[in-house]
Structure formats: C-alpha cells, structure tokens
C-alpha cells in the first residue's frame, strides 16, 4: 500500500475493525453533505505542468521491443485457487476469473504489487501489474509485470517482470554498481493505467510518470548479473537480474493533488483519474479526493477542465472516503477500492465503494483483504483488481496465501 511510504514522509497509519454485510447503504445529513462536499481542493487549485521529456538518454542503438516480443519465463496459476487467499469475501455469483502468482512471487516480502492495467495486442489480452521494492531490495526501485491472459494463446498465463528505469542516478548507490543513466526508478510505484500505447504510473508526490510500451529494451547481459545497473562505457546494459527494462520517457507534475495512490482511464477514454490515499484513523480530518484530468489525442494530461470529486463514505470519521487504493470512473460515478475500514466483512476490512457525484454516501460491497488498484476491461465487462500482501503480512493474520489477481462481473456493481 502507498501508506508504507507516506509513513516515512508524512503520517502515522492505523487500522481497526469488526462486522458488516455484503452491500451497505448509509447516509449523512444535508448539512454535513454541504459542508463536506466543498471541503478540500477546488478544481482551480489543482494544475498540471506541461509534459517533461526525459527520453534523451534512451539510445537509438538499442532494438526496441513491444509486449508481443517479450519472452515470458514464469507460469501463473489459473482455476479457482485464487479464492483461497485470506479474506477473499466476494460472493461466488460475482466472480468471473482469477490468477495466482507462482510460489516465488506469491510469497516474496521484498516486492509488493500495487497497480493493474491491461490492453490487447495482436489479438492477445495482457495485464500489467506494478510492484515496488522494499527492505533488502529497495535499491532496485520498481517493476511491471506483463501477463498473457488469453486462454487461446500458446503462452497463456505466462508472465515476465520488467524493471522500470529512468535517467537520474540515485544518490547513495552503495549496495550495487550504478553506471550511467538507466537507473532504478526508486519510487513507491502505485497504480498504473495503459492508454494509447503508454503506461502511466502514479508517483506519490510527483504526479504521473510515463513509459512507452513499444520501447522495451532487452538487456545484453541477460539476467545473470545481480549487482549492476545502467549503461557502462562499453555500451553494455545491466539491470540487476532482469532481462528487460522499460525506460521512463517523461513525466507530468500535478500540483495540489498529492499523495497519488492510483491512476486509471475513465470508461469513455477521455480522462485519467487519480486518487489520494489517507488513512481513516490517523488522518480523519483530511478529505481525500479524486481528480479527473482530460487527455489530448497524444495522451497528455491537460491543464483545463479538471474535475474534482470528494467521495463520501460513512464507515469513516466525518464520512470521508479514506483508504483509497484504486479508482475507476464511468459517467458521473466513481468506483473506489478502499482499505482500512473500521468494520470487517468475512475477514476483510476492504470495500469496493460506488460513489455518485453529489451523493451523501457510497454504496459498498465486500472486497478482498489488501485489495489495491482497479482496471475495467470493457470488452468483457470485467472489473479487475489485485491483493498485495505476502504471507503473514498486513494484519498478521497467519494466512499462508494472501496475494492474487481477480476479476468480477462489473454489472453486479453498477
């Protein structure tokens, strides 16, 4: 979760919880709505800086690859085993499919998945998942995972981790050898969106970092060198033990709308929506908000027509929608993946919350423990999400299985 980094920068986070039903509808008074709906940032306060191009370091001497050309070396698990994760409380009639990672990725404590997005290329459906490194692997920064989810594909449910890199060399690289540029992206990689061939990564305090999916680079040193990164004087590329890298091509700084926990394309394909994470206990007086940024034909966020929404959620103090880990927007409604509710439902304190602009509360549904970002696969009507924790993490629940990817029938939540 994004709070792991915010704790280091800003705030203490705490969670509690007991008892709830599958679907909940509650309300606050009209006076409370009037006072709270207008609390927080006005749209006029939020702005987007022009695109900053950081791609000069990406050498044309390399052969760029697209997702269809990536050799996927790991096998995920299909079937219904994903429902075995701790706190998987989604009613059976709402489930459509799910995925378990291989044993290494399901249990690792030094990488945690956060964001999810998807696209189709050459008739093959893919998911993308973002991870951030922690503890002993923190110096490796962030990565994304490319997963084939087309049942008819010859590489169905295989996947590959790809290291995210950027031009700025981090300070204090004492744990490994860093050559010029192509340095680890040492940020708390949050939600991701895939739009017009680009990947948009929500970066906690900056805004949006942008990557081009047609500029994946295969590292000439393969995946056999674990303590080097970057391009040496002989032109060799290193990326720890990763075979592929995806270089940052640029970014857009967003002002007065942080901390950014997630990002996603709206159903109409006209806006990118971000959400703020604040905890419902330590940050009860703060009003978390979601923001919609119009995008132009090239996929760049625009500094006009920005939409600002303050969702309500009466489970939390002052009815603020705390714990936002994921957002999806359709029409005048926002779906929120929220964690840290003060009540449990079948082993989970997470909720999928549906908020209609101007309403006095959300409609809430059961949602798995540790749930993160959202992605809507419109062709199939699937709403995808994922859970982040390794065994025995989070609430120290003693579970040996906490981490999965899953999809639900979106029509059941409209």
C-alpha positions in Angstrom: 0.0 0.0 0.0 1.0 3.6 -0.5 0.9 4.3 3.2 4.1 2.4 3.7 5.9 5.3 2.0 3.7 8.0 3.4 4.6 6.8 6.9 8.2 7.7 6.1 7.3 11.1 4.9 4.1 12.3 6.4 1.7 10.5 8.7 1.1 7.6 11.0 -1.4 5.0 9.7 -3.6 2.8 11.8 -6.4 0.3 11.1 -9.2 -1.3 13.2 -12.3 -3.4 12.5 -15.5 -5.5 13.2 -18.7 -6.7 11.4 -20.5 -5.8 8.1 -22.9 -7.1 5.4 -22.3 -7.7 1.7 -23.9 -4.4 0.4 -24.3 -1.4 2.6 -26.1 1.9 2.0 -25.9 4.7 4.7 -26.4 8.4 4.8 -25.4 11.7 6.5 -27.5 14.8 6.8 -27.8 17.5 4.2 -25.8 20.0 6.3 -23.0 17.5 6.5 -23.1 17.0 2.8 -23.0 20.7 2.1 -20.1 21.3 4.4 -18.0 18.3 3.4 -18.6 18.1 -0.3 -16.9 21.5 -0.7 -14.0 20.7 1.7 -10.6 20.2 0.2 -9.0 21.3 -3.0 -11.1 23.3 -5.5 -10.5 22.4 -9.2 -8.9 25.8 -9.6 -6.2 24.9 -7.1 -5.2 21.8 -9.0 -3.0 22.2 -12.1 -0.9 20.1 -14.4 2.5 21.1 -15.7 3.4 20.6 -19.4 5.0 17.2 -20.3 8.7 17.0 -19.4 10.5 14.8 -21.9 13.2 12.7 -20.3 13.8 10.4 -23.2 17.2 11.8 -24.4 19.1 9.1 -22.6 17.3 6.3 -24.4 19.8 5.3 -27.1 18.6 4.6 -30.6 21.4 2.0 -30.8 19.2 -0.5 -29.0 16.5 -2.5 -30.6 13.1 -1.6 -29.1 10.6 -4.4 -28.4 6.9 -4.4 -27.9 5.0 -6.7 -25.5 4.3 -9.4 -28.1 8.1 -9.9 -28.4 8.8 -10.5 -24.7 9.9 -14.0 -23.6 7.7 -14.7 -20.6 9.5 -17.0 -18.2 7.1 -17.6 -15.3 3.9 -19.5 -15.0 0.9 -18.2 -13.1 -1.9 -20.5 -11.8 -5.4 -20.3 -13.1 -8.6 -22.0 -12.0 -10.4 -21.2 -8.7 -7.4 -21.3 -6.4 -7.3 -17.5 -6.2 -10.3 -17.6 -4.0 -8.2 -19.3 -1.3 -6.4 -16.0 -0.4 -7.1 -14.6 3.1 -10.3 -12.5 3.2 -11.5 -13.3 -0.3 -15.1 -12.5 0.5 -16.6 -11.8 -2.9 -19.9 -13.6 -3.5 -19.5 -16.6 -5.8 -22.0 -15.3 -8.3 -20.0 -12.1 -8.8 -16.6 -13.8 -9.6 -15.6 -14.4 -13.2 -11.9 -15.4 -13.0 -8.6 -15.0 -11.1 -4.9 -15.7 -11.1 -2.4 -16.8 -8.5 1.3 -15.9 -8.9 4.0 -18.6 -8.9 5.3 -19.6 -5.5 8.2 -17.1 -5.5 6.1 -14.1 -6.4 3.2 -15.1 -4.1 5.5 -15.3 -1.1 8.2 -12.6 -1.7 8.3 -10.0 1.0 10.7 -7.7 -0.8 8.3 -6.8 -3.7 4.7 -5.8 -3.4 2.2 -5.4 -6.2 0.1 -2.3 -6.4 -1.3 -1.2 -9.8 -3.2 -3.1 -12.5 -4.0 -2.2 -16.1 -4.5 -4.1 -19.4 -4.6 -3.9 -23.2 -4.9 -6.1 -26.3 -2.2 -6.5 -28.9 -2.3 -8.8 -32.0 -5.4 -10.4 -30.6 -3.8 -11.3 -27.2 -5.1 -9.9 -23.9 -2.5 -8.7 -21.4 -2.5 -7.5 -17.9 0.2 -5.2 -16.5 0.9 -5.1 -12.7 3.2 -2.6 -11.0 5.4 -3.5 -8.0 7.6 -1.5 -5.6 10.7 -2.9 -4.0 11.2 -2.8 -0.2 13.6 -3.8 2.5 16.7 -5.6 1.1 15.6 -5.0 -2.5 14.6 -1.3 -2.1 17.5 -0.1 -4.2 16.0 -1.9 -7.3 13.1 0.5 -7.3 10.0 -0.5 -9.3 9.0 -3.0 -11.9 6.0 -4.0 -14.0 4.8 -7.5 -14.9 3.4 -8.4 -18.3 0.9 -11.3 -18.1 -0.8 -13.1 -21.0 -4.5 -13.7 -20.1 -5.8 -15.0 -23.4 -7.0 -18.7 -22.9 -6.4 -19.5 -26.6 -2.8 -18.2 -26.5 0.2 -20.5 -26.6 1.7 -18.6 -23.7 -1.5 -18.4 -21.6 -0.8 -17.3 -18.0 2.9 -16.9 -18.5 4.5 -13.7 -17.4 7.7 -11.7 -17.1 8.9 -9.0 -14.7 10.4 -5.9 -16.4 12.5 -3.4 -14.5 11.5 0.3 -14.7 14.4 2.7 -15.3 14.9 6.4 -15.6 17.8 8.8 -16.4 18.5 10.2 -12.9 21.2 8.3 -11.0 20.0 7.9 -7.3 22.2 9.2 -4.5 24.0 6.7 -2.2 24.2 3.7 -4.5 26.4 1.7 -2.1 24.6 -1.6 -2.4 25.3 -2.1 -6.1 27.3 -0.7 -9.0 25.5 2.0 -11.0 26.7 3.0 -14.4 25.4 6.0 -16.5 21.6 6.5 -16.7 19.2 3.6 -17.0 18.9 3.8 -13.2 16.3 2.2 -11.0 13.1 4.1 -10.5 13.2 4.4 -6.7 9.6 5.4 -6.1 6.6 3.8 -4.4 5.1 2.6 -7.7 1.4 2.9 -7.2 -1.5 2.5 -9.6 -1.0 2.3 -13.4 -3.0 3.0 -16.5 -2.5 1.8 -20.0 -3.6 4.3 -22.7 -2.7 5.0 -26.3 0.3 2.6 -26.1 1.7 4.4 -23.0 1.9 3.3 -19.3 1.0 6.0 -16.7 2.4 5.3 -13.3 1.1 7.3 -10.3 4.1 8.6 -8.4 3.3 9.5 -4.8 4.4 13.2 -4.7 5.2 14.0 -8.3 2.1 13.1 -10.3 2.4 10.8 -13.4 5.5 9.1 -14.9 5.1 8.0 -18.5 6.5 5.0 -20.3 6.2 3.8 -24.0 5.2 0.2 -24.3 7.0 0.0 -27.7 10.3 0.9 -26.1 11.1 -2.2 -24.1 14.8 -3.0 -24.2 16.4 -6.4 -23.9 19.5 -6.1 -21.7 22.5 -7.6 -23.5 23.9 -9.0 -20.3 20.8 -11.1 -19.8 19.6 -11.9 -16.3 22.8 -13.3 -14.8 24.3 -10.1 -13.2 22.5 -9.1 -9.9 24.7 -6.3 -8.6 25.0 -3.9 -11.6 22.6 -1.4 -13.3 22.9 1.1 -16.1 24.9 1.5 -19.3 28.7 1.1 -18.9 31.4 2.9 -21.0 31.4 0.0 -23.5 27.7 0.4 -24.2 26.7 -2.7 -22.2 23.4 -2.5 -20.3 22.9 -4.0 -16.9 19.6 -4.3 -15.0 20.4 -6.4 -11.9 19.0 -9.8 -12.7 16.3 -8.5 -15.2 16.4 -9.4 -18.8 14.2 -6.5 -19.9 13.9 -2.8 -18.9 11.2 -0.2 -19.7 12.7 3.3 -19.6 10.7 6.3 -18.4 10.2 8.7 -21.4 8.8 11.6 -19.5 6.5 12.9 -16.7 3.9 15.4 -15.9 3.9 17.1 -12.5 0.5 17.6 -10.9 0.2 20.3 -8.3 -2.0 20.3 -5.2 -3.4 16.8 -5.7 -1.0 14.5 -3.9 -0.4 12.0 -2.5 -1.2 9.9 -5.6 -2.1 6.3 -4.8 -3.6 5.3 -8.1 -4.5 6.2 -11.7 -6.9 4.8 -14.3 -8.6 5.7 -17.6 -12.3 6.5 -17.4 -14.7 4.3 -19.3 -15.2 7.0 -22.0 -11.4 7.2 -22.7 -11.4 10.9 -22.2 -9.8 11.4 -18.8 -7.1 10.0 -16.5 -8.4 9.8 -12.9 -6.1 9.8 -9.8 -6.9 9.2 -6.1 -5.4 10.3 -2.8 -4.6 7.9 -0.1 -5.2 8.9 3.5 -5.9 6.6 6.5 -9.2 6.8 8.2 -7.9 6.9 11.7 -4.6 8.9 11.7 -5.9 11.3 9.0 -9.6 11.6 10.0 -9.7 15.4 9.5 -8.3 15.2 5.9 -10.7 15.0 3.0 -9.4 12.5 0.4 -10.3 13.4 -3.2 -10.2 12.0 -6.7 -9.3 14.1 -9.8 -10.2 13.7 -13.4 -7.7 15.1 -15.9 -8.7 15.5 -19.6 -6.2 14.0 -22.1 -5.5 15.1 -25.6 -5.1 12.9 -28.7 -1.5 12.2 -27.7 -2.4 11.1 -24.2 -1.1 14.2 -22.4 -2.9 15.5 -19.3 -4.5 18.9 -19.9 -4.4 21.8 -17.5 -8.1 22.8 -18.1 -11.4 21.1 -17.5 -10.0 19.3 -14.4 -12.8 17.5 -12.4 -12.6 17.4 -8.6 -14.7 15.0 -6.5 -14.8 14.4 -2.7 -16.4 11.0 -2.3 -18.3 10.2 0.9 -18.0 7.0 2.9 -19.9 6.9 6.2 -17.8 4.0 7.5 -15.1 6.5 8.3 -14.9 9.5 10.6 -16.7 12.6 9.1 -17.8 10.4 6.2 -14.6 10.9 4.3 -13.6 8.2 1.8 -10.4 7.2 3.3 -8.0 4.4 2.3 -8.4 4.9 -1.5 -6.2 2.4 -3.3 -7.9 2.3 -6.7 -10.3 4.3 -8.8 -12.4 3.8 -11.9 -14.7 6.4 -13.4 -17.8 5.9 -15.6 -20.2 8.8 -16.3 -20.8 10.6 -13.0 -19.9 7.6 -10.8 -16.6 6.6 -9.3 -15.7 3.2 -8.0 -13.2 3.1 -5.2 -11.1 0.3 -3.8 -10.8 1.3 -0.2 -8.9 -0.4 2.7 -8.8 0.2 6.4 -12.5 0.2 7.1 -13.4 0.2 10.8 -15.5 -2.9 10.2 -14.7 -6.3 8.9 -16.7 -8.4 6.4 -15.7 -12.1 6.1 -12.1 -11.5 7.1 -11.6 -8.2 5.2 -11.7 -4.5 6.1 -11.6 -3.5 2.4 -14.6 -2.4 0.4 -15.5 -1.7 -3.2 -17.4 1.6 -2.9 -19.5 3.2 -5.6 -20.0 6.9 -5.4 -22.3 9.1 -7.5 -21.3 12.8 -7.7 -23.1 14.8 -5.1 -24.5 11.8 -3.1 -24.3 11.7 0.7 -22.6 8.3 0.8 -21.2 5.4 -1.2 -22.8 2.1 -1.9 -20.4 -0.5 -0.6 -19.6 -4.1 -1.4 -17.4 -6.8 0.0 -13.9 -6.7 -1.3 -10.8 -8.9 -0.5 -8.3 -8.1 2.2 -5.4 -6.0 1.0 -7.1 -5.0 -2.3 -5.4 -2.4 -4.4 -6.0 -0.7 -7.8 -8.8 -1.2 -10.3 -8.9 -1.8 -14.1 -12.0 -2.2 -16.2 -11.8 -4.5 -19.2 -14.8 -3.1 -21.1 -14.9 -5.7 -23.9 -15.7 -8.4 -21.3 -17.4 -6.3 -18.6 -14.7 -7.4 -16.1 -13.5 -5.2 -13.2 -10.0 -6.4 -12.2 -8.1 -5.8 -9.0 -5.4 -7.5 -7.0 -4.2 -8.0 -3.4 -0.8 -7.1 -2.2 0.3 -8.9 0.9 2.8 -11.7 1.3 2.0 -14.5 3.8 1.6 -13.3 7.4 1.7 -9.6 6.4 -0.8 -6.9 6.8 -2.9 -7.8 9.8 -0.6 -10.6 10.8 -3.5 -12.9 10.1 -1.4 -16.1 9.9 -2.5 -16.9 6.4 -0.1 -18.6 4.0 -1.9 -17.2 1.0 -2.6 -13.5 0.7 -1.8 -12.5 -2.9 -3.8 -12.8 -6.1 -5.3 -11.1 -9.2 -9.0 -11.3 -9.7 -11.9 -10.1 -11.8 -15.6 -9.6 -11.0 -18.7 -9.0 -13.1 -18.9 -5.2 -13.3 -22.6 -5.3 -14.0 -23.2 -6.6 -10.4 -21.7 -3.3 -9.1 -23.3 -0.7 -11.3 
